[in-house]
Amino acid sequence: MRRLILLRHGQSVWNLENRFTGWHDVDLSDKGRDEATAAGSLMRDAGILPDAVYTSVLTRAIRTGFMSLDVLERLWIPMVKDWRLNERHYGALTGLDKAETAEQYGDEQVHVWRRSFATPPPALAVDDERHPRHDPRYADLDPSRLPATESLKDTLARVLPYWRSDLVPALQQYPTLLIAAHGNSLRALVKHLEGISDEAITGVEIATGDPLVYELDDDLGVSRKYSLRAPA
């Protein structure tokens, strides 16, 4: 049996401030740090010990993975960071207050941008300082691969190839794999693992700091799924 643990990062500073975050790099809030530590305690109490951890290149996910492993006394296991596990890019909404954005554009339009499967928010201009082309952590990537905005469909289009090229081989090497990432990159994985439709995935939520465990058969099909915060 293989186990895949999906862990959404704890509350970030911009989550607390109700701002669109996406690829912007912010740290965990005090509550988020508590959630990261609690996630480690949940895994420890369940006797689930990761053999490796994969994260995005964003601080809130990296720190969540690190803090949970600290509780487990497993800081020594391999940690791999990859931009393809980043949160969905919110384009020109990045940094904006969600309530003020709804007042400006209307609740219905903002709901479409936030929750639809295939409709992205307005894109950033290439010369906008918020564009990932200006971030040194992506300097070695082909600029054409860096998004100016993304829908969940776009997020899935980068996460799924990474699943096949890197995460599947990792699961074959490591019996228990932890992925510390973000609400939308993890929803993309959940959509694939569970075969969820484009329509149904818009209603799926992943809680912060709650380890979601998938037990997988030899073909990496899901045999069991459960939350450690509320075990099945």
N, CA, C and O of each residue as an XYZ file, in Angstrom:
928
protein
N       0.838     -1.200      0.000
C       0.000      0.000      0.000
C       0.877      1.256      0.000
O       1.902      1.312      0.681
N       0.466      2.243     -0.760
C       1.115      3.555     -0.769
C       0.169      4.563     -0.128
O      -1.051      4.454     -0.248
N       0.750      5.541      0.551
C      -0.069      6.597      1.146
C       0.378      7.956      0.645
O       1.566      8.276      0.623
N      -0.593      8.737      0.249
C      -0.361     10.107     -0.190
C      -1.081     11.031      0.781
O      -2.291     10.915      0.975
N      -0.336     11.950      1.391
C      -0.916     12.899      2.339
C      -0.918     14.277      1.686
O       0.138     14.801      1.330
N      -2.084     14.854      1.531
C      -2.211     16.200      0.981
C      -2.462     17.167      2.128
O      -3.429     17.021      2.875
N      -1.587     18.150      2.261
C      -1.678     19.102      3.371
C      -1.686     20.528      2.834
O      -0.683     21.019      2.317
N      -2.827     21.176      2.967
C      -2.899     22.594      2.606
C      -2.220     23.412      3.704
O      -2.425     23.166      4.892
N      -1.421     24.376      3.296
C      -0.698     25.197      4.264
C      -1.637     25.830      5.279
O      -2.827     26.015      5.022
N      -1.078     26.157      6.434
C      -1.856     26.858      7.448
C      -2.220     28.267      6.994
O      -1.738     28.752      5.971
N      -3.064     28.899      7.762
C      -3.517     30.255      7.431
C      -2.314     31.165      7.198
O      -1.382     31.193      8.002
N      -2.344     31.909      6.092
C      -1.273     32.867      5.799
C      -1.673     34.261      6.272
O      -2.821     34.509      6.640
N      -0.695     35.160      6.251
C      -0.961     36.544      6.643
C      -2.024     37.162      5.735
O      -2.900     37.887      6.207
N      -1.950     36.877      4.434
C      -2.938     37.442      3.517
C      -4.276     36.719      3.593
O      -5.306     37.326      3.300
N      -4.298     35.438      3.977
C      -5.585     34.804      4.291
C      -6.266     35.584      5.411
O      -7.460     35.878      5.349
N      -5.488     35.908      6.426
C      -6.009     36.635      7.577
C      -6.535     38.003      7.166
O      -7.543     38.471      7.697
N      -5.849     38.647      6.216
C      -6.248     39.978      5.763
C      -7.293     39.937      4.654
O      -7.702     40.983      4.152
N      -7.729     38.738      4.268
C      -8.764     38.544      3.247
C      -8.347     39.108      1.886
O      -9.135     39.758      1.199
N      -7.083     38.844      1.510
C      -6.555     39.324      0.239
C      -6.277     38.157     -0.689
O      -5.948     37.062     -0.235
N      -6.410     38.391     -2.003
C      -6.047     37.378     -2.991
C      -4.525     37.207     -2.973
O      -3.785     38.184     -3.082
N      -4.071     35.974     -2.838
C      -2.645     35.733     -2.649
C      -1.991     35.110     -3.875
O      -1.056     35.683     -4.433
N      -2.467     33.953     -4.296
C      -1.899     33.309     -5.470
C      -0.415     33.029     -5.339
O       0.016     32.374     -4.390
N       0.381     33.527     -6.298
C       1.822     33.276     -6.306
C       2.603     34.259     -5.441
O       3.817     34.115     -5.293
N       1.936     35.249     -4.870
C       2.662     36.181     -4.010
C       3.152     35.437     -2.774
O       2.426     34.618     -2.211
N       4.376     35.720     -2.354
C       4.989     34.960     -1.275
C       4.773     35.636      0.067
O       5.414     36.640      0.378
N       3.876     35.086      0.849
C       3.635     35.582      2.208
C       3.828     34.427      3.178
O       3.744     33.259      2.798
N       4.082     34.761      4.412
C       4.347     33.745      5.432
C       3.047     33.364      6.146
O       1.983     33.928      5.892
N       3.174     32.390      7.043
C       2.043     31.970      7.857
C       1.736     33.007      8.929
O       2.632     33.690      9.425
N       0.470     33.115      9.275
C       0.070     33.891     10.449
C       0.366     33.055     11.704
O       0.783     31.901     11.602
N       0.149     33.639     12.871
C       0.328     32.873     14.109
C      -0.609     31.660     14.119
O      -0.215     30.566     14.523
N      -1.838     31.863     13.674
C      -2.781     30.743     13.600
C      -2.277     29.691     12.616
O      -2.391     28.492     12.868
N      -1.720     30.145     11.493
C      -1.208     29.220     10.494
C      -0.062     28.374     11.026
O       0.038     27.190     10.703
N       0.798     28.968     11.834
C       1.891     28.201     12.452
C       1.335     27.154     13.413
O       1.831     26.029     13.479
N       0.301     27.541     14.156
C      -0.337     26.577     15.055
C      -0.956     25.428     14.249
O      -0.882     24.268     14.654
N      -1.567     25.761     13.105
C      -2.174     24.728     12.266
C      -1.119     23.782     11.695
O      -1.347     22.576     11.599
N       0.032     24.330     11.316
C       1.101     23.489     10.780
C       1.623     22.518     11.833
O       1.856     21.342     11.555
N       1.800     23.032     13.043
C       2.254     22.179     14.142
C       1.204     21.119     14.474
O       1.531     19.957     14.716
N      -0.059     21.539     14.481
C      -1.142     20.594     14.774
C      -1.214     19.491     13.725
O      -1.519     18.344     14.050
N      -0.935     19.833     12.466
C      -0.939     18.820     11.409
C       0.107     17.753     11.683
O      -0.137     16.563     11.480
N       1.284     18.188     12.150
C       2.309     17.220     12.524
C       1.853     16.326     13.663
O       2.124     15.125     13.658
N       1.164     16.900     14.634
C       0.659     16.113     15.760
C      -0.378     15.097     15.298
O      -0.406     13.968     15.788
N      -1.225     15.494     14.361
C      -2.234     14.573     13.835
C      -1.579     13.389     13.137
O      -2.004     12.247     13.318
N      -0.547     13.654     12.341
C       0.154     12.564     11.666
C       0.870     11.668     12.677
O       0.855     10.444     12.551
N       1.494     12.283     13.675
C       2.191     11.501     14.710
C       1.215     10.601     15.460
O       1.490      9.420     15.674
N       0.070     11.166     15.859
C      -0.901     10.393     16.634
C      -1.515      9.261     15.818
O      -1.913      8.235     16.369
N      -1.590      9.454     14.486
C      -2.132      8.415     13.608
C      -1.072      7.392     13.206
O      -1.379      6.396     12.552
N       0.173      7.643     13.599
C       1.250      6.735     13.231
C       1.601      6.787     11.758
O       2.086      5.808     11.192
N       1.354      7.936     11.138
C       1.651      8.112      9.714
C       2.899      8.973      9.585
O       2.872     10.165      9.891
N       3.990      8.370      9.135
C       5.276      9.038      9.075
C       5.724      9.193      7.627
O       6.052      8.196      6.984
N       5.747     10.413      7.096
C       6.163     10.621      5.703
C       7.611     10.195      5.479
O       8.466     10.355      6.350
N       7.863      9.650      4.294
C       9.217      9.281      3.881
C       9.876     10.379      3.051
O      11.097     10.393      2.896
N       9.077     11.294      2.519
C       9.567     12.442      1.751
C       8.457     13.468      1.695
O       7.283     13.133      1.858
N       8.826     14.728      1.463
C       7.827     15.786      1.346
C       8.110     16.602      0.091
O       9.256     16.938     -0.206
N       7.046     16.913     -0.634
C       7.107     17.778     -1.807
C       6.281     19.020     -1.501
O       5.170     18.921     -0.980
N       6.831     20.195     -1.829
C       6.128     21.450     -1.583
C       6.230     22.337     -2.825
O       6.964     22.041     -3.767
N       5.474     23.426     -2.796
C       5.661     24.483     -3.781
C       6.927     25.253     -3.435
O       7.667     24.856     -2.535
N       7.180     26.338     -4.132
C       8.335     27.188     -3.803
C       7.902     28.416     -3.003
O       8.646     29.393     -2.916
N       6.718     28.373     -2.427
C       6.183     29.496     -1.668
C       6.324     29.237     -0.165
O       6.078     28.131      0.315
N       6.719     30.270      0.555
C       7.099     30.137      1.959
C       6.026     29.481      2.803
O       6.342     28.628      3.633
N       4.767     29.850      2.617
C       3.713     29.329      3.481
C       3.577     27.811      3.382
O       3.260     27.150      4.371
N       3.814     27.258      2.196
C       3.760     25.803      2.027
C       5.020     25.149      2.571
O       4.953     24.119      3.242
N       6.177     25.755      2.277
C       7.442     25.199      2.760
C       7.456     25.166      4.285
O       7.835     24.163      4.890
N       7.041     26.266      4.895
C       7.072     26.330      6.356
C       6.072     25.343      6.969
O       6.359     24.736      8.001
N       4.918     25.181      6.350
C       3.949     24.208      6.846
C       4.536     22.801      6.822
O       4.420     22.056      7.795
N       5.166     22.442      5.702
C       5.799     21.137      5.617
C       6.883     20.981      6.668
O       6.963     19.951      7.338
N       7.720     22.008      6.814
C       8.844     21.966      7.748
C       8.351     21.848      9.188
O       8.866     21.032      9.952
N       7.364     22.652      9.562
C       6.893     22.652     10.943
C       6.191     21.346     11.291
O       6.311     20.859     12.415
N       5.465     20.779     10.344
C       4.809     19.496     10.621
C       5.844     18.386     10.785
O       5.689     17.508     11.634
N       6.901     18.426      9.972
C       7.962     17.424     10.094
C       8.748     17.599     11.390
O       9.246     16.624     11.954
N       8.860     18.836     11.860
C       9.566     19.090     13.111
C       8.892     18.351     14.263
O       9.557     17.744     15.102
N       7.559     18.412     14.290
C       6.805     17.690     15.321
C       7.072     16.188     15.219
O       7.176     15.497     16.233
N       7.182     15.692     13.988
C       7.394     14.268     13.755
C       8.851     13.841     13.933
O       9.178     12.658     13.843
N       9.727     14.829     14.187
C      11.171     14.583     14.277
C      11.693     13.898     13.012
O      12.481     12.954     13.064
N      11.211     14.421     11.861
C      11.606     13.865     10.563
C      12.089     14.968      9.615
O      11.832     14.927      8.412
N      12.788     15.948     10.178
C      13.344     17.008      9.335
C      14.424     16.492      8.388
O      14.833     17.189      7.460
N      14.871     15.290      8.627
C      15.955     14.709      7.827
C      15.477     14.090      6.516
O      16.299     13.783      5.653
N      14.177     13.901      6.347
C      13.708     13.244      5.121
C      13.853     14.187      3.924
O      13.923     15.402      4.109
N      13.899     13.651      2.702
C      14.028     14.508      1.518
C      12.869     15.499      1.398
O      11.710     15.154      1.627
N      13.210     16.744      1.032
C      12.202     17.773      0.744
C      12.486     18.327     -0.647
O      13.583     18.811     -0.928
N      11.482     18.247     -1.507
C      11.613     18.716     -2.887
C      10.651     19.878     -3.087
O       9.472     19.781     -2.745
N      11.153     20.974     -3.641
C      10.325     22.159     -3.886
C      10.172     22.356     -5.389
O      11.156     22.295     -6.127
N       8.947     22.592     -5.847
C       8.716     22.780     -7.274
C       7.592     23.783     -7.506
O       6.550     23.725     -6.852
N       7.811     24.695     -8.436
C       6.836     25.754     -8.729
C       5.517     25.218     -9.247
O       4.492     25.893     -9.148
N       5.530     24.010     -9.799
C       4.292     23.464    -10.356
C       3.280     23.084     -9.282
O       2.125     22.794     -9.593
N       3.706     23.085     -8.018
C       2.772     22.887     -6.906
C       2.293     24.212     -6.319
O       1.573     24.227     -5.320
N       2.695     25.331     -6.942
C       2.243     26.639     -6.482
C       0.724     26.756     -6.503
O       0.023     26.008     -7.184
N       0.249     27.723     -5.733
C      -1.164     28.067     -5.763
C      -1.559     28.552     -7.161
O      -0.702     28.947     -7.953
N      -2.821     28.521     -7.448
C      -3.340     29.148     -8.672
C      -2.935     30.626     -8.688
O      -2.967     31.298     -7.657
N      -2.554     31.122     -9.874
C      -2.175     32.534    -10.004
C      -3.435     33.379    -10.191
O      -4.232     33.137    -11.098
N      -3.601     34.378     -9.313
C      -4.821     35.191     -9.353
C      -4.697     36.439    -10.227
O      -5.560     37.316    -10.179
N      -3.643     36.523    -11.017
C      -3.539     37.599    -11.985
C      -3.627     38.971    -11.359
O      -3.004     39.234    -10.330
N      -4.403     39.848    -11.981
C      -4.508     41.231    -11.537
C      -5.233     41.381    -10.201
O      -5.247     42.470     -9.628
N      -5.837     40.299     -9.698
C      -6.481     40.351     -8.388
C      -5.464     40.214     -7.249
O      -5.791     40.479     -6.092
N      -4.242     39.803     -7.570
C      -3.225     39.547     -6.552
C      -3.028     40.752     -5.635
O      -2.739     41.856     -6.096
N      -3.188     40.528     -4.345
C      -2.988     41.573     -3.351
C      -4.229     42.374     -3.015
O      -4.231     43.135     -2.048
N      -5.301     42.214     -3.809
C      -6.506     43.002     -3.573
C      -7.338     42.408     -2.439
O      -7.371     41.194     -2.243
N      -8.003     43.279     -1.707
C      -8.939     42.859     -0.674
C     -10.164     42.232     -1.336
O     -10.743     42.819     -2.249
N     -10.556     41.054     -0.885
C     -11.647     40.320     -1.555
C     -12.980     41.057     -1.444
O     -13.744     41.098     -2.408
N     -13.263     41.633     -0.292
C     -14.528     42.346     -0.122
C     -14.569     43.603     -0.989
O     -15.598     43.900     -1.596
N     -13.467     44.341     -1.052
C     -13.421     45.547     -1.874
C     -13.507     45.193     -3.355
O     -14.109     45.930     -4.136
N     -12.905     44.065     -3.745
C     -12.980     43.628     -5.136
C     -14.415     43.289     -5.508
O     -14.855     43.581     -6.620
N     -15.146     42.676     -4.585
C     -16.555     42.346     -4.837
C     -17.384     43.617     -4.971
O     -18.313     43.665     -5.778
N     -17.063     44.643     -4.192
C     -17.779     45.920     -4.303
C     -17.513     46.563     -5.661
O     -18.403     47.179     -6.246
N     -16.285     46.417     -6.160
C     -15.914     47.061     -7.421
C     -16.487     46.342     -8.629
O     -17.022     46.980     -9.536
N     -16.381     45.011     -8.649
C     -16.762     44.235     -9.831
C     -18.101     43.517     -9.692
O     -18.660     43.040    -10.680
N     -18.614     43.443     -8.464
C     -19.860     42.734     -8.213
C     -19.594     41.324     -7.704
O     -18.647     40.660     -8.124
N     -20.451     40.886     -6.793
C     -20.279     39.569     -6.189
C     -20.290     38.454     -7.226
O     -19.514     37.504     -7.128
N     -21.160     38.566     -8.212
C     -21.303     37.486     -9.198
C     -20.032     37.322    -10.023
O     -19.585     36.200    -10.259
N     -19.447     38.439    -10.465
C     -18.232     38.350    -11.267
C     -17.078     37.791    -10.454
O     -16.331     36.944    -10.945
N     -16.921     38.245     -9.231
C     -15.838     37.750     -8.388
C     -16.032     36.273     -8.078
O     -15.063     35.515     -8.016
N     -17.285     35.862     -7.883
C     -17.561     34.438     -7.644
C     -17.131     33.595     -8.842
O     -16.584     32.506     -8.670
N     -17.373     34.091    -10.045
C     -16.946     33.369    -11.257
C     -15.431     33.245    -11.287
O     -14.900     32.167    -11.555
N     -14.734     34.339    -11.014
C     -13.267     34.307    -11.020
C     -12.723     33.349     -9.967
O     -11.733     32.655    -10.201
N     -13.375     33.317     -8.808
C     -12.862     32.496     -7.706
C     -13.240     31.027     -7.833
O     -12.432     30.158     -7.504
N     -14.446     30.729     -8.302
C     -14.962     29.372     -8.158
C     -15.205     28.634     -9.458
O     -15.388     27.417     -9.421
N     -15.218     29.299    -10.613
C     -15.448     28.570    -11.852
C     -14.233     27.716    -12.175
O     -13.143     27.963    -11.661
N     -14.417     26.719    -13.020
C     -13.329     25.822    -13.380
C     -12.415     26.431    -14.431
O     -11.199     26.242    -14.377
N     -12.987     27.168    -15.396
C     -12.209     27.544    -16.577
C     -12.079     29.041    -16.820
O     -11.460     29.434    -17.809
N     -12.632     29.892    -15.964
C     -12.577     31.341    -16.190
C     -11.527     31.982    -15.290
O     -11.710     32.024    -14.074
N     -10.424     32.485    -15.865
C      -9.383     33.111    -15.042
C      -9.710     34.577    -14.751
O     -10.497     35.190    -15.472
N      -9.115     35.135    -13.708
C      -9.235     36.569    -13.459
C      -8.487     37.347    -14.549
O      -7.797     36.740    -15.368
N      -8.615     38.677    -14.572
C      -7.841     39.486    -15.523
C      -6.345     39.227    -15.352
O      -5.857     39.022    -14.241
N      -5.625     39.241    -16.486
C      -4.187     38.915    -16.466
C      -3.349     40.125    -16.049
O      -3.755     41.275    -16.217
N      -2.173     39.830    -15.502
C      -1.187     40.864    -15.230
C      -0.464     41.255    -16.509
O      -0.245     40.410    -17.378
N      -0.097     42.506    -16.635
C       0.790     42.923    -17.714
C       2.186     42.375    -17.445
O       2.569     42.176    -16.293
N       2.943     42.134    -18.509
C       4.281     41.563    -18.361
C       5.185     42.464    -17.521
O       6.052     41.971    -16.799
N       4.990     43.779    -17.611
C       5.843     44.695    -16.856
C       5.335     44.967    -15.437
O       5.931     45.758    -14.707
N       4.242     44.317    -15.047
C       3.727     44.467    -13.677
C       4.688     43.777    -12.716
O       5.079     42.632    -12.946
N       5.067     44.457    -11.650
C       6.042     43.888    -10.704
C       5.538     42.614    -10.040
O       6.327     41.847     -9.488
N       4.216     42.380    -10.090
C       3.653     41.169     -9.506
C       3.796     39.964    -10.425
O       3.564     38.834     -9.995
N       4.177     40.183    -11.688
C       4.327     39.085    -12.643
C       5.499     38.207    -12.220
O       6.549     38.730    -11.848
N       5.343     36.877    -12.266
C       6.436     35.992    -11.819
C       7.722     36.112    -12.630
O       8.760     35.615    -12.192
N       7.690     36.754    -13.799
C       8.923     36.968    -14.557
C       9.927     37.822    -13.777
O      11.124     37.791    -14.060
N       9.441     38.572    -12.810
C      10.302     39.461    -12.035
C      10.735     38.844    -10.701
O      11.375     39.510     -9.888
N      10.392     37.598    -10.482
C      10.720     36.916     -9.226
C      11.934     36.024     -9.445
O      11.905     35.173    -10.334
N      13.003     36.189     -8.664
C      14.238     35.428     -8.905
C      14.077     33.915     -8.775
O      14.891     33.165     -9.314
N      13.050     33.457     -8.075
C      12.922     32.005     -7.915
C      12.507     31.320     -9.220
O      12.589     30.097     -9.331
N      12.061     32.110    -10.211
C      11.669     31.540    -11.505
C      12.634     31.937    -12.620
O      12.326     31.770    -13.800
N      13.798     32.461    -12.246
C      14.731     33.014    -13.233
C      15.233     31.976    -14.233
O      15.573     32.319    -15.365
N      15.279     30.718    -13.824
C      15.805     29.680    -14.706
C      14.734     29.049    -15.598
O      15.037     28.175    -16.410
N      13.502     29.485    -15.449
C      12.413     28.926    -16.254
C      12.214     29.735    -17.535
O      12.486     30.935    -17.579
N      11.737     29.056    -18.565
C      11.334     29.736    -19.788
C      10.201     30.700    -19.430
O       9.168     30.255    -18.930
N      10.361     32.005    -19.668
C       9.322     32.967    -19.289
C       7.941     32.636    -19.852
O       6.925     32.999    -19.260
N       7.904     31.950    -20.990
C       6.611     31.612    -21.585
C       5.825     30.619    -20.734
O       4.621     30.455    -20.932
N       6.485     29.959    -19.795
C       5.809     29.000    -18.930
C       5.182     29.670    -17.714
O       4.393     29.046    -17.004
N       5.517     30.917    -17.467
C       5.065     31.599    -16.258
C       3.731     32.302    -16.512
O       3.625     33.116    -17.429
N       2.723     31.997    -15.713
C       1.389     32.543    -15.964
C       1.233     33.989    -15.522
O       1.874     34.437    -14.571
N       0.371     34.711    -16.229
C      -0.035     36.052    -15.815
C      -1.383     35.992    -15.106
O      -1.802     36.966    -14.480
N      -2.057     34.860    -15.202
C      -3.307     34.557    -14.507
C      -3.599     33.086    -14.743
O      -3.055     32.480    -15.666
N      -4.459     32.510    -13.910
C      -4.821     31.108    -14.078
C      -6.238     30.846    -13.590
O      -6.701     31.458    -12.627
N      -6.907     29.945    -14.255
C      -8.121     29.321    -13.740
C      -7.720     28.019    -13.061
O      -6.550     27.639    -13.091
N      -8.674     27.339    -12.454
C      -8.374     26.016    -11.906
C      -7.995     25.053    -13.034
O      -7.146     24.180    -12.851
N      -8.616     25.214    -14.181
C      -8.270     24.387    -15.347
C      -6.802     24.575    -15.720
O      -6.106     23.603    -16.014
N      -6.333     25.810    -15.709
C      -4.926     26.094    -16.010
C      -4.009     25.486    -14.944
O      -2.947     24.949    -15.259
N      -4.428     25.576    -13.696
C      -3.640     25.005    -12.606
C      -3.507     23.496    -12.784
O      -2.425     22.934    -12.615
N      -4.602     22.857    -13.120
C      -4.596     21.421    -13.385
C      -3.647     21.086    -14.530
O      -2.987     20.047    -14.505
N      -3.573     21.960    -15.534
C      -2.734     21.710    -16.711
C      -1.244     21.719    -16.384
O      -0.452     21.164    -17.146
N      -0.847     22.328    -15.284
C       0.571     22.251    -14.874
C       0.798     21.218    -13.779
O       1.877     20.629    -13.696
N      -0.220     20.989    -12.926
C      -0.056     20.033    -11.835
C      -0.090     18.594    -12.340
O       0.690     17.756    -11.886
N      -0.996     18.304    -13.281
C      -1.158     16.916    -13.729
C       0.092     16.361    -14.410
O       0.478     15.232    -14.107
N       0.747     17.101    -15.318
C       2.004     16.587    -15.876
C       3.075     16.375    -14.799
O       3.869     15.439    -14.895
N       3.104     17.230    -13.783
C       4.061     17.061    -12.690
C       3.740     15.808    -11.874
O       4.642     15.093    -11.438
N       2.468     15.556    -11.677
C       2.050     14.315    -11.016
C       2.621     13.107    -11.765
O       3.188     12.199    -11.158
N       2.465     13.110    -13.071
C       2.901     11.952    -13.858
C       4.418     11.844    -13.938
O       4.967     10.744    -13.881
N       5.093     12.975    -14.067
C       6.542     12.934    -14.288
C       7.353     12.790    -13.006
O       8.426     12.187    -13.023
N       6.859     13.333    -11.892
C       7.648     13.387    -10.662
C       6.981     12.715     -9.465
O       7.635     11.975     -8.729
N       5.692     12.963     -9.264
C       5.053     12.473     -8.050
C       4.754     10.977     -8.113
O       4.888     10.281     -7.107
N       4.356     10.482     -9.265
C       4.141      9.034     -9.399
C       5.439      8.263     -9.147
O       5.426      7.309     -8.370
N       6.566      8.641     -9.777
C       7.827      7.964     -9.436
C       8.197      8.103     -7.959
O       8.754      7.177     -7.368
N       7.889      9.255     -7.365
C       8.190      9.440     -5.939
C       7.386      8.470     -5.084
O       7.905      7.917     -4.115
N       6.129      8.261     -5.436
C       5.302      7.313     -4.695
C       5.804      5.880     -4.845
O       5.624      5.056     -3.949
N       6.419      5.595     -5.954
C       6.991      4.264     -6.146
C       8.259      4.082     -5.311
O       8.637      2.963     -4.967
N       8.909      5.211     -4.991
C      10.127      5.157     -4.179
C       9.838      5.286     -2.690
O      10.470      4.624     -1.867
N       8.870      6.152     -2.345
C       8.569      6.438     -0.947
C       7.160      5.941     -0.608
O       6.192      6.432     -1.188
N       7.019      4.998      0.298
C       5.698      4.433      0.607
C       4.691      5.455      1.124
O       3.493      5.335      0.870
N       5.186      6.475      1.861
C       4.301      7.520      2.373
C       4.852      8.874      1.950
O       5.939      9.274      2.367
N       4.088      9.573      1.117
C       4.537     10.834      0.539
C       3.643     11.962      1.021
O       2.418     11.875      0.932
N       4.260     13.025      1.535
C       3.534     14.211      1.976
C       3.684     15.308      0.934
O       4.795     15.603      0.494
N       2.570     15.912      0.538
C       2.593     17.079     -0.339
C       2.012     18.255      0.438
O       0.823     18.268      0.756
N       2.852     19.239      0.742
C       2.422     20.442      1.433
C       2.295     21.549      0.389
O       3.298     22.037     -0.131
N       1.080     21.933      0.091
C       0.872     22.867     -1.013
C      -0.310     23.788     -0.720
O      -0.422     24.307      0.390
N      -1.186     23.998     -1.689
C      -2.177     25.067     -1.639
C      -3.567     24.557     -2.014
O      -3.722     23.476     -2.582
N      -4.564     25.361     -1.681
C      -5.934     24.947     -1.918
C      -6.205     24.504     -3.337
O      -6.826     23.463     -3.551
N      -5.745     25.284     -4.323
C      -6.089     24.969     -5.709
C      -5.165     23.942     -6.346
O      -5.630     23.122     -7.137
N      -3.882     23.957     -6.033
C      -3.013     22.917     -6.578
C      -3.395     21.555     -6.004
O      -3.305     20.540     -6.694
N      -3.823     21.534     -4.741
C      -4.280     20.277     -4.152
C      -5.644     19.876     -4.695
O      -5.906     18.687     -4.873
N      -6.509     20.834     -4.959
C      -7.801     20.486     -5.585
C      -7.587     19.876     -6.964
O      -8.332     18.984     -7.369
N      -6.580     20.346     -7.685
C      -6.266     19.757     -8.983
C      -5.886     18.286     -8.821
O      -6.324     17.443     -9.604
N      -5.077     17.975     -7.810
C      -4.713     16.581     -7.556
C      -5.922     15.757     -7.121
O      -6.100     14.623     -7.566
N      -6.748     16.330     -6.253
C      -7.951     15.629     -5.798
C      -8.878     15.335     -6.975
O      -9.457     14.251     -7.058
N      -9.016     16.285     -7.872
C      -9.864     16.092     -9.057
C      -9.380     14.882     -9.856
O     -10.179     14.060    -10.303
N      -8.063     14.787    -10.027
C      -7.513     13.671    -10.788
C      -7.657     12.359    -10.029
O      -8.104     11.362    -10.597
N      -7.287     12.346     -8.760
C      -7.308     11.109     -7.981
C      -8.709     10.524     -7.863
O      -8.886      9.307     -7.907
N      -9.706     11.396     -7.713
C     -11.069     10.932     -7.478
C     -11.939     10.958     -8.731
O     -13.098     10.547     -8.687
N     -11.395     11.434     -9.838
C     -12.183     11.491    -11.068
C     -13.370     12.426    -10.962
O     -14.447     12.122    -11.474
N     -13.188     13.563    -10.302
C     -14.266     14.523    -10.084
C     -14.494     15.339    -11.353
O     -13.539     15.711    -12.034
N     -15.737     15.613    -11.664
C     -16.072     16.357    -12.880
C     -15.676     17.821    -12.753
O     -15.444     18.327    -11.655
N     -15.604     18.503    -13.921
C     -15.286     19.930    -13.932
C     -16.294     20.724    -13.106
O     -15.932     21.686    -12.428
N     -17.554     20.319    -13.167
C     -18.607     21.035    -12.450
C     -18.524     20.784    -10.949
O     -18.665     21.713    -10.153
N     -18.296     19.540    -10.565
C     -18.319     19.191     -9.143
C     -17.106     19.717     -8.388
O     -17.205     20.006     -7.196
N     -15.966     19.845     -9.057
C     -14.749     20.261     -8.356
C     -14.869     21.687     -7.827
O     -14.179     22.048     -6.874
N     -15.734     22.502     -8.429
C     -15.888     23.882     -7.971
C     -16.448     23.957     -6.554
O     -16.302     24.974     -5.877
N     -17.089     22.878     -6.108
C     -17.654     22.861     -4.763
C     -16.785     22.175     -3.738
O     -17.170     22.070     -2.574
N     -15.613     21.701     -4.146
C     -14.718     20.983     -3.230
C     -13.834     21.980     -2.481
O     -13.207     22.845     -3.093
N     -13.790     21.856     -1.175
C     -12.936     22.699     -0.344
C     -11.920     21.823      0.380
O     -12.229     20.690      0.751
N     -10.723     22.333      0.580
C      -9.690     21.641      1.347
C      -9.308     22.541      2.508
O      -8.885     23.679      2.305
N      -9.453     22.036      3.719
C      -9.230     22.850      4.909
C      -7.741     23.073      5.159
O      -6.917     22.211      4.855
N      -7.403     24.234      5.712
C      -6.003     24.514      6.048
C      -5.562     23.629      7.206
O      -6.300     23.420      8.169
N      -4.338     23.114      7.089
C      -3.738     22.376      8.184
C      -4.369     21.033      8.511
O      -4.142     20.489      9.591
N      -5.154     20.498      7.596
C      -5.850     19.221      7.836
C      -5.285     18.149      6.910
O      -5.622     18.142      5.727
N      -4.437     17.243      7.401
C      -3.871     16.215      6.524
C      -4.958     15.312      5.934
O      -5.731     14.687      6.661
N      -4.997     15.259      4.612
C      -5.960     14.434      3.885
C      -5.200     13.232      3.337
O      -4.294     13.393      2.519
N      -5.557     12.038      3.776
C      -4.791     10.834      3.468
C      -5.500     10.009      2.397
O      -6.692      9.718      2.495
N      -4.732      9.641      1.372
C      -5.211      8.705      0.352
C      -4.392      7.432      0.457
O      -3.166      7.468      0.357
N      -5.061      6.313      0.658
C      -4.402      5.018      0.574
C      -4.572      4.511     -0.850
O      -5.688      4.444     -1.364
N      -3.462      4.156     -1.482
C      -3.444      3.842     -2.903
C      -3.038      2.391     -3.132
O      -2.195      1.850     -2.417
N      -3.651      1.765     -4.142
C      -3.269      0.404     -4.493
C      -2.027      0.422     -5.385
O      -1.436      1.478     -5.613
N      -1.636     -0.744     -5.887
C      -0.402     -0.839     -6.676
C      -0.461     -0.023     -7.960
O       0.572      0.390     -8.488
N      -1.677      0.208     -8.464
C      -1.852      1.022     -9.676
C      -2.122      2.481     -9.350
O      -2.465      3.269    -10.232
N      -1.964      2.842     -8.061
C      -2.196      4.195     -7.547
C      -3.655      4.618     -7.649
O      -3.963      5.808     -7.706
N      -4.540      3.644     -7.673
C      -5.961      3.922     -7.538
C      -6.291      4.115     -6.069
O      -5.641      3.532     -5.201
N      -7.295      4.928     -5.786
C      -7.661      5.240     -4.398
C      -8.467      4.093     -3.801
O      -9.536      3.748     -4.305
N      -7.948      3.504     -2.723
C      -8.685      2.461     -2.016
C      -9.374      3.005     -0.767
O     -10.356      2.433     -0.294
N      -8.857      4.112     -0.236
C      -9.457      4.731      0.945
C      -8.996      6.174      1.035
O      -7.870      6.507      0.665
N      -9.886      7.029      1.534
C      -9.561      8.442      1.729
C     -10.115      8.867      3.077
O     -11.238      8.507      3.428
N      -9.336      9.633      3.839
C      -9.832     10.103      5.123
C      -9.032     11.319      5.595
O      -7.869     11.507      5.238
N      -9.696     12.127      6.403
C      -9.068     13.279      7.032
C      -8.545     12.869      8.393
O      -9.216     12.135      9.119
N      -7.355     13.331      8.750
C      -6.832     13.029     10.072
C      -7.494     13.864     11.157
O      -7.462     13.501     12.333
N      -8.090     14.977     10.766
C      -8.800     15.786     11.752
C     -10.125     15.131     12.142
O     -10.609     15.286     13.263
N     -10.703     14.387     11.176
C     -11.943     13.667     11.434
C     -11.859     12.320     10.729
O     -12.442     12.153      9.657
N     -11.140     11.346     11.311
C     -10.901     10.069     10.642
C     -12.181      9.336     10.269
O     -13.176      9.374     10.992
N     -12.129      8.652      9.097
C     -13.273      7.860      8.653
C     -13.338      6.561      9.435
O     -14.235      5.749      9.210
